[in-house]
């Protein structure tokens, strides 16, 4: 069998590093596209037109992981919506021009906003902020492009992703809850919530997410959208309590949790998939991640003292 060549844009990011490791372990040839000199291809998506015009041969699949962080999508930053869509459109045009037959866009469950009930691939998106809207508009671009000019497209929507980063020194997403609470616990021995923490979150392991993407590459399913969900849905406050519990029980490190006592409406939802595939059932444990993440952070803290 001919080894497939897979291009990952945003390959030096959190998910990108995990994705490349998994695909290489499956004997794919992986090309890492970055906007600096640390990849195989230089692809700077701040210039979408240049991306669209690039020429490169012998690529079978492109996985698009370039996405601005949530703090770049503030309520007033409408340009971010256009910017994200332009980058995705440029990536699709790059695939078309270079005869890349498969394109996978990693979106976000934030396209559902605060929708209640069971949320599957068939549920209508209802974004409530620019971050969710930016992903939704990009999804529409991907859907409209599907099947045209020899390019098939898929969309993967992960929930809140967890997993120890491949390189802590280069990791930049410390504002995300799974990582932020662990870092606060180690650095400050306290976790401070700005809200009541009653909001629910679904958490998916990064390896489970990457396995879903690899499955799409192998199986090429007929449906265009696949959810990457985890077994555990809990409140933000309960996740803080989990970090507190692991800190105390496994590292003898007491952690204080501070949160305002306010009444807050809780939207109950179940983020799941209508595509029942036992091979893709989630396997990763949030508690094991917290233990491993705290261990790595404590190790880093200890090394900095010397």
DADA-V37801 format. One record per helix or strand. SS is the DSSP state (H for helix, E for strand). FROM is the first residue (numbers start at 1). TO is the last residue. If there is no record, write none. Layout:
SS:FROM:TO
SS:FROM:TO
//
This chain:
E:5:9
H:14:25
E:29:34
E:41:42
H:48:53
E:61:64
H:70:72
H:79:97
E:102:106
H:109:112
E:117:119
H:130:145
E:152:158
E:160:162
H:177:188
E:190:192
E:200:205
H:206:219
E:225:228
E:232:235
H:236:251
E:256:258
E:269:271
H:278:280
H:286:304
//
